[in-house]
Amino acid sequence: MKIDLHTHSIASDGTQTPADVARSAREAGLNVFALTDHDTTAGWQEAGDAAVRLGVAFVPGMEVTCTTQDGISVHMLSYLHDPGYQPLVERIEECRSNRLTRARSMVELLAEDYPISWQDVQHQVGPGATVGRPHIADALVELGVVPTRSAAFSGLLSGRSKYYVRHRALDPVEAIKLVRAAGGVPVCAHPMAPLRGRVASAADFDAMIDAGLAGLEVAHRDNPDESRAILMKLAAEHDLIVTGSSDYHGAGKPNRLGENSTSVRSLTRICEQATSGVEVRWP
């Protein structure tokens, strides 16, 4: 069984509708996929309905944007949580608002040196999605400032750039506790990806594990081999679930559906830990 538990649609920063992600999942030969848009569950119904019609199982998920106390970006995948759990919904909405303010600030800084406007960025945003760096990157590509989204992230939009504005987001420990309280299963996305910036420390991982971290996304193109070995050791020591995923964004990134996959056993463990009543939708 081929399982990919990390994909994005236009509900956040992907380039396909949720239904089109489901169609692409089928075309890629997936048996199971999760939609994990950033800080939103808006695509769940559409993606799930399409997946079931196409004979693909659907795992409802979300990627929660987090930042540690010392400013390290951490992304927390939440599977099978209650999308109506208000404490989580309210904190996510606060973070979405902060993302919008941050994006505006970054565009203002970029506009001092490049021909980009807020309107240019808004043209890249899907209905109901919150503006983020990927949309700024897409605007820069369309304007001819950079050749690709990846080039924008490695240069103008990187954490080392003078145009970068820090995002005020959930602390990963708080996010894990909220996901668990919502009956969901928290798995740390691409946890040791140095190309994305500084990675979480051993102390950060200890705190996340103590808070109820369920698993680690080990097989991800941004985790180098040496990092994967460290993560596998950490997972074994703490009986954490190990996943592998594509982090698919459609045309927004080179990541391809199914390029990494999750075992049936790991998916089973995720289902066993979920307490929300939200379930995998099987065709």
MARMILUM-681616 format. One line per 10 residues: number of its first residue (from 1); for each residue x, y, z of N, C-alpha, C. Coordinates in Angstrom, 2 decimals, decimal comma, padded with zeros to 5 digits. Layout:
BEGIN
NUM = X Y Z X Y Z X Y Z  ...
END
This chain:
BEGIN
1 = 000,85 -001,19 000,00 000,00 000,00 000,00 000,88 001,24 000,00  000,57 002,20 -000,87 001,36 003,42 -001,00 000,63 004,56 -000,30  001,29 005,14 000,72 000,65 006,12 001,60 001,50 007,38 001,66  000,89 008,53 001,36 001,58 009,83 001,43 000,77 010,73 002,36  001,36 011,12 003,48 000,61 011,82 004,52 000,94 013,31 004,64  001,38 013,93 003,53 001,72 015,36 003,62 001,56 016,00 002,24  000,41 016,65 002,01 000,16 017,33 000,74 -000,56 018,66 001,01  -000,51 019,55 000,00 -001,12 020,87 000,14 -001,94 021,23 -001,09  -002,99 022,03 -000,87 -003,86 022,50 -001,95 -003,90 024,02 -001,93  -004,74 024,60 -002,79 -004,88 026,06 -002,81 -005,52 026,60 -001,54
11 = -006,02 025,71 -000,66 -006,53 026,18 000,63 -005,41 026,78 001,47  -004,15 026,43 001,15 -003,01 027,12 001,77 -002,06 027,57 000,68  -001,01 026,81 000,41 000,00 027,29 -000,54 000,30 026,31 -001,67  -000,62 025,37 -001,92 -000,48 024,51 -003,07 -001,05 025,19 -004,31  -000,93 024,54 -005,45 -001,41 025,14 -006,70 -002,62 024,41 -007,28  -003,09 023,35 -006,61 -004,24 022,60 -007,08 -005,39 022,68 -006,08  -006,60 022,53 -006,58 -007,75 022,44 -005,68 -007,63 021,15 -004,87  -008,33 021,07 -003,74 -008,31 019,81 -002,97 -008,73 018,61 -003,81  -009,75 018,78 -004,66 -010,19 017,67 -005,50 -009,11 017,27 -006,51  -008,41 018,26 -007,04 -007,33 017,96 -007,99 -006,16 017,26 -007,31
21 = -005,90 017,58 -006,05 -004,86 016,85 -005,31 -005,25 015,38 -005,21  -006,54 015,13 -004,94 -007,02 013,75 -004,87 -006,84 013,04 -006,21  -007,16 013,74 -007,31 -006,99 013,14 -008,64 -005,51 012,86 -008,92  -004,65 013,78 -008,53 -003,22 013,57 -008,72 -002,71 012,41 -007,88  -003,28 012,26 -006,69 -002,89 011,14 -005,82 -003,22 009,82 -006,50  -004,41 009,76 -007,09 -004,78 008,52 -007,79 -003,84 008,26 -008,97  -003,55 009,32 -009,75 -002,68 009,18 -010,92 -001,27 008,75 -010,51  -000,85 009,15 -009,30 000,48 008,78 -008,81 000,52 007,38 -008,23  -000,63 006,70 -008,21 -000,69 005,34 -007,70 -000,81 005,23 -006,20  -001,22 006,33 -005,54 -001,38 006,28 -004,09 -002,65 005,54 -003,71
31 = -002,58 004,82 -002,62 -003,76 004,18 -002,04 -004,38 005,04 -000,95  -003,52 005,84 -000,30 -003,95 006,70 000,81 -003,18 008,01 000,73  -003,87 009,13 000,97 -003,14 010,40 001,09 -003,82 011,27 002,13  -003,04 012,17 002,69 -003,57 013,15 003,65 -003,45 014,53 003,05  -004,46 015,36 003,24 -004,37 016,78 002,91 -004,02 017,51 004,19  -002,89 018,23 004,17 -002,38 018,86 005,39 -002,07 020,33 005,12  -003,08 021,08 004,71 -002,86 022,49 004,42 -002,45 023,25 005,68  -001,72 024,32 005,46 -001,21 025,12 006,58 -002,34 025,82 007,32  -002,49 025,47 008,59 -003,37 026,19 009,51 -004,82 026,28 009,03  -005,28 025,27 008,31 -006,68 025,25 007,87 -007,12 023,83 007,55
41 = -008,41 023,59 007,76 -009,02 022,31 007,38 -010,06 022,53 006,27  -009,99 023,69 005,61 -011,01 024,08 004,64 -011,14 023,10 003,48  -010,08 022,38 003,15 -010,13 021,49 002,00 -010,55 020,07 002,30  -010,84 019,76 003,54 -011,13 018,37 003,93 -012,30 017,77 003,17  -013,42 018,47 003,14 -014,63 017,89 002,54 -014,44 017,62 001,05  -013,94 018,63 000,34 -013,76 018,49 -001,10 -012,76 017,39 -001,43  -011,62 017,38 -000,72 -010,60 016,38 -000,99 -011,11 014,98 -000,66  -011,79 014,85 000,47 -012,29 013,55 000,89 -013,35 013,00 -000,05  -014,27 013,87 -000,46 -015,33 013,44 -001,38 -014,72 012,95 -002,70  -013,76 013,72 -003,22 -013,13 013,35 -004,49 -012,34 012,06 -004,35
51 = -011,61 011,95 -003,24 -010,78 010,75 -003,03 -011,63 009,49 -003,00  -012,71 009,52 -002,24 -013,57 008,34 -002,12 -014,15 007,95 -003,48  -014,58 008,95 -004,25 -015,11 008,66 -005,59 -014,05 008,01 -006,48  -012,80 008,39 -006,28 -011,70 007,90 -007,12 -011,08 006,60 -006,60  -011,56 006,13 -005,44 -011,02 004,89 -004,89 -009,75 005,04 -004,09  -009,53 006,25 -003,57 -008,34 006,52 -002,76 -008,79 006,87 -001,34  -008,11 006,34 -000,34 -008,46 006,66 001,05 -007,92 008,04 001,41  -008,68 008,75 002,26 -008,33 010,13 002,62 -008,14 010,27 004,12  -007,00 010,85 004,50 -006,69 011,12 005,91 -006,80 012,62 006,14  -007,76 013,10 006,95 -007,86 014,52 007,24 -006,68 014,99 008,11
61 = -006,05 016,07 007,69 -004,91 016,57 008,44 -004,74 018,07 008,30  -003,74 018,59 008,98 -003,43 020,02 008,94 -001,97 020,18 009,35  -001,31 021,19 008,80 000,07 021,50 009,20 000,04 022,79 010,00  000,38 022,70 011,28 000,33 023,85 012,18 001,68 024,55 012,19  001,66 025,84 011,93 002,88 026,64 011,91 003,29 026,98 013,34  004,53 026,64 013,68 005,02 026,85 015,05 006,38 027,54 015,04  006,72 028,15 016,15 008,04 028,75 016,34 008,46 028,52 017,79  009,68 028,05 018,00 010,18 027,84 019,36 010,49 029,18 020,01  010,76 029,16 021,30 011,03 030,38 022,03 012,24 031,14 021,48  013,19 030,43 020,89 014,37 031,10 020,33 014,27 031,28 018,82
71 = 013,05 031,25 018,29 012,82 031,64 016,92 013,02 030,60 015,85  013,09 029,32 016,22 013,27 028,25 015,23 011,90 027,82 014,71  011,77 027,77 013,39 010,52 027,36 012,77 010,33 025,85 012,88  009,16 025,45 013,36 008,80 024,03 013,46 007,39 023,88 012,88  007,19 022,87 012,06 005,86 022,62 011,51 005,33 021,31 012,09  004,09 021,37 012,60 003,50 020,22 013,27 002,31 019,70 012,47  002,44 018,49 011,97 001,33 017,85 011,26 000,34 017,31 012,28  -000,93 017,61 012,08 -001,98 017,11 012,96 -002,91 016,23 012,14  -003,09 014,99 012,58 -003,95 014,05 011,88 -005,19 013,72 012,70  -006,34 013,71 012,04 -007,59 013,19 012,61 -008,05 013,95 013,85
81 = -007,74 015,25 013,93 -008,22 016,03 015,07 -009,62 016,56 014,78  -010,31 017,01 015,82 -011,64 017,60 015,70 -011,48 019,01 015,14  -011,94 019,28 013,91 -011,75 020,60 013,33 -012,55 021,71 014,01  -013,49 021,31 014,85 -014,31 022,29 015,56 -013,87 022,54 016,99  -012,73 021,98 017,41 -012,26 022,17 018,78 -011,81 023,62 018,95  -012,59 024,39 019,69 -012,43 025,84 019,70 -011,08 026,35 020,20  -010,50 025,81 021,26 -009,19 026,33 021,68 -008,14 026,25 020,58  -008,16 025,17 019,79 -007,22 025,04 018,67 -007,62 025,99 017,54  -008,90 026,05 017,22 -009,38 026,92 016,15 -009,01 028,38 016,44  -009,22 028,80 017,68 -008,95 030,20 018,04 -007,47 030,53 017,93
91 = -006,61 029,63 018,38 -005,17 029,89 018,31 -004,69 029,86 016,86  -005,26 028,98 016,06 -004,89 028,94 014,64 -005,31 030,23 013,94  -006,49 030,74 014,28 -006,95 031,99 013,67 -006,04 033,15 014,04  -005,56 033,17 015,29 -004,60 034,20 015,69 -003,34 034,12 014,85  -002,88 032,91 014,63 -001,67 032,71 013,84 -001,88 033,10 012,39  -003,06 032,80 011,83 -003,36 033,20 010,45 -003,34 034,71 010,32  -003,87 035,41 011,32 -003,86 036,86 011,31 -002,42 037,39 011,36  -001,60 036,74 012,20 -000,19 037,15 012,30 000,54 036,91 010,99  000,20 035,84 010,28 000,83 035,54 008,99 000,52 036,64 007,98  -000,71 037,13 008,03 -001,10 038,19 007,10 -000,31 039,47 007,37
101 = -000,19 039,82 008,63 000,56 041,02 009,00 002,02 040,87 008,60  002,57 039,70 008,84 003,96 039,44 008,50 004,18 039,52 006,98  003,26 038,93 006,22 003,39 038,95 004,77 003,37 040,38 004,23  002,46 041,19 004,76 002,40 042,59 004,33 003,72 043,30 004,61  004,29 043,05 005,79 005,55 043,70 006,15 006,68 043,28 005,21  006,72 041,99 004,84 007,76 041,51 003,94 007,61 042,11 002,55  006,37 042,24 002,09 006,14 042,82 000,77 006,55 044,30 000,77  006,26 044,99 001,86 006,66 046,40 001,95 008,18 046,54 001,88  008,91 045,63 002,55 010,37 045,67 002,50 010,89 045,34 001,10  010,31 044,33 000,48 010,72 043,95 -000,87 010,45 045,07 -001,87
111 = 009,33 045,76 -001,68 008,93 046,80 -002,62 009,92 047,97 -002,65  010,74 048,07 -001,62 011,76 049,13 -001,61 012,83 048,88 -002,67  013,00 047,61 -003,04 014,07 047,26 -003,99 013,58 046,55 -005,25  012,35 046,04 -005,23 011,84 045,27 -006,36 010,44 045,73 -006,73  010,03 045,53 -007,99 008,71 045,99 -008,45 007,59 045,03 -008,05  007,31 044,96 -006,75 006,27 044,06 -006,25 005,30 044,85 -005,38  004,02 044,52 -005,49 002,99 045,18 -004,69 002,17 044,12 -003,96  001,38 044,56 -003,00 000,49 043,66 -002,27 -000,53 043,05 -003,21  -000,97 043,81 -004,20 -001,93 043,30 -005,18 -001,32 042,16 -005,99  -000,03 042,26 -006,33 000,64 041,18 -007,05 000,59 039,88 -006,25
121 = 000,77 040,00 -004,96 000,77 038,81 -004,10 -000,64 038,25 -003,96  -001,63 039,11 -003,81 -003,01 038,66 -003,66 -003,49 037,85 -004,87  -002,95 038,16 -006,03 -003,33 037,42 -007,24 -002,91 035,95 -007,17  -001,99 035,64 -006,25 -001,47 034,27 -006,14 -002,21 033,44 -005,10  -003,16 034,05 -004,41 -003,79 033,40 -003,24 -005,12 032,77 -003,62  -005,30 031,49 -003,27 -006,55 030,80 -003,53 -007,66 031,27 -002,62  -008,92 031,00 -002,97 -010,05 031,42 -002,15 -009,96 030,88 -000,72  -010,03 031,78 000,26 -010,01 031,38 001,66 -008,64 031,10 002,24  -007,60 031,13 001,40 -006,25 030,84 001,89 -005,65 032,09 002,53  -004,73 031,89 003,46 -004,02 032,98 004,10 -002,72 033,24 003,36
131 = -002,43 034,51 003,11 -001,21 034,86 002,40 000,01 034,44 003,22  000,98 033,85 002,57 002,22 033,45 003,22 003,39 033,64 002,28  004,56 033,26 002,73 005,76 033,41 001,90 005,65 032,71 000,55  005,03 031,53 000,45 004,92 030,90 -000,87 004,20 031,78 -001,89  003,20 032,52 -001,45 002,47 033,39 -002,37 003,34 034,58 -002,79  004,14 035,08 -001,85 005,08 036,15 -002,20 006,09 035,61 -003,21  006,54 034,39 -002,97 007,50 033,76 -003,89 006,89 033,63 -005,28  005,64 033,19 -005,37 005,00 033,03 -006,66 004,84 034,36 -007,39  004,58 035,42 -006,62 004,49 036,75 -007,23 005,85 037,18 -007,78  006,90 036,89 -007,05 008,26 037,23 -007,50 008,61 036,47 -008,77
141 = 008,15 035,23 -008,86 008,39 034,43 -010,07 007,64 035,05 -011,25  006,37 035,37 -011,04 005,56 035,93 -012,13 006,11 037,27 -012,61  006,70 038,01 -011,68 007,26 039,31 -012,03 008,65 039,20 -012,66  009,21 037,98 -012,66 010,52 037,78 -013,26 011,69 038,14 -012,36  011,40 038,34 -011,07 012,47 038,68 -010,13 013,34 037,48 -009,82  012,70 036,30 -009,68 013,41 035,04 -009,43 012,86 033,99 -010,39  013,64 032,94 -010,69 013,16 031,94 -011,65 012,14 030,95 -011,10  012,24 030,62 -009,80 011,37 029,60 -009,22 011,02 029,96 -007,78  010,00 029,29 -007,25 009,65 029,46 -005,84 010,81 029,04 -004,95  011,46 027,95 -005,30 012,60 027,47 -004,50 013,71 028,50 -004,46
151 = 013,96 029,17 -005,58 014,99 030,21 -005,62 014,63 031,37 -004,71  013,35 031,72 -004,66 012,91 032,79 -003,78 013,16 032,43 -002,32  012,85 031,18 -001,97 013,02 030,75 -000,58 014,48 030,63 -000,17  015,34 030,32 -001,11 016,76 030,21 -000,77 017,47 031,56 -000,78  016,80 032,58 -001,29 017,41 033,90 -001,37 016,61 034,97 -000,68  015,77 035,67 -001,44 015,07 036,84 -000,93 014,16 036,58 000,26  013,59 035,37 000,33 012,64 035,07 001,41 013,22 034,19 002,51  014,50 033,94 002,45 015,13 033,07 003,47 015,23 033,81 004,79  015,46 033,04 005,85 015,61 033,63 007,17 016,84 034,51 007,30  017,75 034,43 006,34 018,97 035,22 006,36 018,82 036,54 005,59
161 = 017,68 036,70 004,92 017,47 037,86 004,06 017,06 039,10 004,87  017,43 040,26 004,37 017,03 041,51 005,04 015,53 041,77 004,90  014,87 041,02 004,02 013,43 041,18 003,82 012,62 040,25 004,71  013,30 039,39 005,44 012,61 038,39 006,26 012,04 039,03 007,51  010,80 038,68 007,82 010,15 039,14 009,06 009,75 037,90 009,84  010,12 037,88 011,09 009,83 036,72 011,93 008,32 036,56 012,12  007,88 035,31 012,09 006,46 034,99 012,25 006,16 034,66 013,70  005,18 035,35 014,27 004,74 035,02 015,63 003,74 033,87 015,52  004,16 032,70 015,94 003,33 031,50 015,76 003,23 030,74 017,08  002,47 029,67 017,05 002,33 028,80 018,22 003,67 028,19 018,62
171 = 003,91 028,08 019,91 005,03 027,29 020,37 004,70 025,82 020,09  005,67 025,03 019,61 005,34 023,64 019,26 004,78 022,82 020,42  005,22 023,11 021,64 004,70 022,39 022,81 003,21 022,70 022,98  002,85 023,98 022,85 001,44 024,35 022,95 000,64 023,71 021,83  001,21 023,69 020,61 000,51 023,10 019,48 000,24 021,61 019,72  001,22 020,90 020,21 001,06 019,46 020,49 -000,05 019,24 021,51  -000,05 020,03 022,57 -001,07 019,88 023,61 -002,47 020,17 023,06  -002,58 021,18 022,20 -003,88 021,52 021,62 -004,35 020,43 020,66  -003,43 019,91 019,86 -003,80 018,83 018,92 -004,28 017,61 019,69  -003,54 017,26 020,74 -003,95 016,11 021,56 -005,31 016,37 022,21
181 = -005,52 017,59 022,72 -006,80 017,91 023,34 -007,94 017,85 022,33  -007,61 018,11 021,06 -008,61 018,03 019,99 -008,76 016,60 019,47  -008,13 015,64 020,14 -008,25 014,25 019,76 -007,39 013,86 018,57  -006,45 014,74 018,19 -005,61 014,47 017,04 -004,27 013,86 017,39  -003,49 013,60 016,35 -002,20 012,93 016,50 -001,11 013,83 015,90  -000,23 014,41 016,74 000,78 015,35 016,25 002,08 014,67 015,81  002,50 014,97 014,58 003,73 014,42 014,01 004,56 015,60 013,50  005,80 015,67 013,90 006,66 016,79 013,51 007,09 016,64 012,05  006,78 017,66 011,24 007,11 017,64 009,81 008,57 018,00 009,58  009,19 017,33 008,59 010,59 017,58 008,20 011,41 018,16 009,37
191 = 011,59 017,39 010,44 012,12 017,94 011,69 013,60 018,33 011,67  014,37 017,81 010,74 015,79 018,17 010,67 016,13 018,49 009,22  015,67 019,67 008,79 015,86 020,10 007,40 016,69 021,38 007,39  018,02 021,27 007,38 018,88 022,45 007,52 018,72 023,47 006,41  018,30 023,05 005,23 018,13 024,01 004,13 016,99 024,98 004,42  016,12 024,63 005,35 015,00 025,51 005,72 015,39 026,51 006,80  016,59 026,39 007,35 017,03 027,26 008,43 017,46 026,44 009,63  017,57 027,09 010,78 017,98 026,39 011,99 016,98 025,30 012,35  017,48 024,19 012,87 016,60 023,09 013,25 016,47 023,04 014,77  015,41 022,40 015,22 015,14 022,29 016,66 016,27 021,56 017,37
201 = 016,51 021,96 018,61 017,58 021,37 019,41 017,09 020,09 020,09  018,03 019,38 020,69 017,68 018,18 021,44 016,72 018,53 022,58  016,96 019,68 023,21 016,07 020,11 024,31 014,66 020,39 023,78  014,58 020,97 022,56 013,26 021,22 021,96 012,52 019,91 021,72  013,23 018,91 021,19 012,60 017,62 020,93 012,16 016,95 022,23  012,99 017,06 023,27 012,62 016,49 024,57 011,32 017,11 025,08  011,22 018,44 024,93 010,02 019,14 025,40 008,80 018,72 024,58  008,99 018,56 023,27 007,87 018,14 022,42 007,42 016,72 022,76  008,37 015,85 023,00 008,03 014,47 023,36 007,29 014,42 024,69  007,77 015,21 025,66 007,11 015,26 026,96 005,68 015,80 026,83
211 = 005,45 016,67 025,85 004,12 017,27 025,67 003,15 016,34 024,96  003,67 015,25 024,37 002,79 014,29 023,70 003,02 014,12 022,22  004,20 014,50 021,73 004,51 014,29 020,31 004,34 012,82 019,97  003,63 012,56 018,87 003,35 011,17 018,49 004,36 010,60 017,52  004,91 011,45 016,65 005,77 010,89 015,62 006,67 011,90 014,94  007,49 011,39 014,04 008,45 012,19 013,29 008,35 011,85 011,80  008,32 012,87 010,97 008,34 012,67 009,53 009,81 012,52 009,11  010,25 011,29 009,04 011,67 011,01 008,79 012,01 011,05 007,31  011,23 010,33 006,50 011,50 010,26 005,06 010,88 011,47 004,38  011,69 012,50 004,22 011,30 013,75 003,57 012,51 014,26 002,83
221 = 012,32 014,78 001,65 013,46 015,16 000,81 014,38 016,19 001,46  013,87 016,97 002,43 014,69 018,00 003,07 015,47 017,49 004,28  015,20 016,25 004,71 015,98 015,65 005,80 017,17 014,90 005,20  018,40 015,37 005,40 019,54 014,62 004,85 019,70 013,26 005,53  020,48 012,38 004,92 020,64 011,01 005,43 021,11 010,98 006,88  022,07 011,85 007,22 022,58 011,84 008,59 021,49 012,26 009,58  020,62 013,17 009,17 019,52 013,58 010,03 018,51 012,46 010,19  018,26 011,73 009,11 017,30 010,62 009,19 017,77 009,56 010,18  019,07 009,32 010,22 019,61 008,34 011,16 019,38 008,80 012,60  019,58 010,09 012,85 019,35 010,64 014,19 017,87 010,53 014,56
231 = 017,01 010,85 013,61 015,57 010,81 013,86 015,08 009,39 014,11  015,62 008,43 013,37 015,23 007,03 013,57 015,64 006,56 014,97  016,80 006,98 015,41 017,27 006,62 016,75 016,36 007,24 017,82  015,99 008,52 017,61 015,10 009,20 018,54 013,73 008,52 018,59  013,23 008,14 017,42 011,93 007,47 017,35 011,96 006,13 018,08  013,05 005,40 017,90 013,17 004,09 018,55 013,25 004,24 020,06  013,98 005,24 020,52 014,15 005,45 021,97 012,84 005,83 022,66  011,96 006,52 021,93 010,74 007,04 022,55 009,46 006,43 021,96  009,60 005,38 021,18 008,47 004,68 020,57 007,58 005,64 019,79  008,21 006,48 018,98 007,47 007,44 018,16 007,11 006,82 016,81
241 = 006,02 007,27 016,25 005,61 006,84 014,92 006,54 007,46 013,88  006,95 006,68 012,90 007,81 007,17 011,83 006,99 007,27 010,55  007,02 008,43 009,91 006,30 008,61 008,65 007,25 009,06 007,55  006,76 008,96 006,32 007,48 009,46 005,16 006,48 010,06 004,20  006,79 011,21 003,63 005,81 011,93 002,82 006,49 012,78 001,75  005,67 013,28 000,85 006,21 014,09 -000,25 006,25 015,58 000,07  005,29 016,08 000,88 005,13 017,53 001,06 004,79 018,17 -000,29  003,86 017,55 -000,97 003,47 017,95 -002,33 002,73 019,28 -002,33  003,11 020,16 -003,28 002,46 021,47 -003,43 001,99 021,70 -004,86  001,81 020,66 -005,64 001,47 020,85 -007,04 002,66 021,41 -007,80
251 = 002,41 022,45 -008,60 003,48 023,06 -009,39 004,34 024,00 -008,56  003,98 024,20 -007,29 004,71 025,16 -006,46 006,08 024,69 -006,02  006,29 023,38 -005,98 007,57 022,83 -005,56 007,87 021,60 -006,41  009,15 021,18 -006,46 009,48 020,00 -007,26 009,05 018,68 -006,62  008,60 018,71 -005,37 008,20 017,49 -004,66 007,11 016,74 -005,41  007,29 015,41 -005,52 006,35 014,59 -006,28 005,60 013,65 -005,35  004,31 013,51 -005,59 003,48 012,63 -004,78 004,08 011,22 -004,72  004,14 010,68 -003,50 004,62 009,32 -003,32 006,12 009,17 -003,35  006,88 010,26 -003,44 008,34 010,13 -003,49 008,89 009,57 -002,18  008,16 009,77 -001,10 008,41 009,09 000,17 007,06 008,57 000,65
261 = 007,07 007,51 001,42 005,78 006,95 001,84 005,83 006,48 003,29  004,65 006,26 003,83 004,45 005,84 005,22 003,97 004,39 005,23  004,41 003,63 006,20 004,02 002,22 006,28 002,58 002,09 006,77  001,99 000,96 006,46 000,64 000,67 006,94 000,62 000,65 008,46  001,67 000,11 009,06 001,75 000,05 010,52 001,73 001,44 011,13  002,46 002,38 010,53 002,48 003,74 011,07 001,11 004,40 010,94  000,44 004,20 009,81 -000,90 004,75 009,66 -001,85 004,13 010,67  -001,71 002,84 010,91 -002,55 002,16 011,90 -002,34 002,76 013,28  -001,09 003,04 013,62 -000,80 003,63 014,93 -001,40 005,02 015,05  -001,37 005,79 013,97 -001,99 007,11 013,99 -003,49 006,97 014,26
271 = -004,12 006,05 013,56 -005,56 005,83 013,76 -005,87 005,38 015,18  -005,01 004,55 015,74 -005,23 004,03 017,09 -005,12 005,14 018,14  -004,27 006,14 017,87 -004,07 007,21 018,86 -005,12 008,31 018,77  -005,80 008,43 017,64 -006,80 009,48 017,48 -008,02 009,20 018,35  -008,52 010,23 019,03 -009,66 010,07 019,93 -010,81 011,03 019,60  -010,72 011,74 018,47 -011,69 012,78 018,14 -012,98 012,24 017,55  -012,93 011,02 017,01 -014,06 010,51 016,25 -013,91 010,76 014,76  -012,95 011,62 014,38 -012,65 011,83 012,97 -011,85 010,63 012,48  -012,24 010,08 011,34 -011,62 008,85 010,86 -011,11 008,98 009,43  -010,26 008,07 009,05 -009,85 007,96 007,67 -011,09 007,63 006,82
281 = -011,22 008,30 005,68 -012,35 008,01 004,78 -011,88 006,99 003,75  -012,42 005,80 003,86 -012,05 004,72 002,95 -013,04 004,62 001,81  -012,59 004,36 000,58 -013,51 004,22 -000,55 -014,35 002,96 -000,45
END
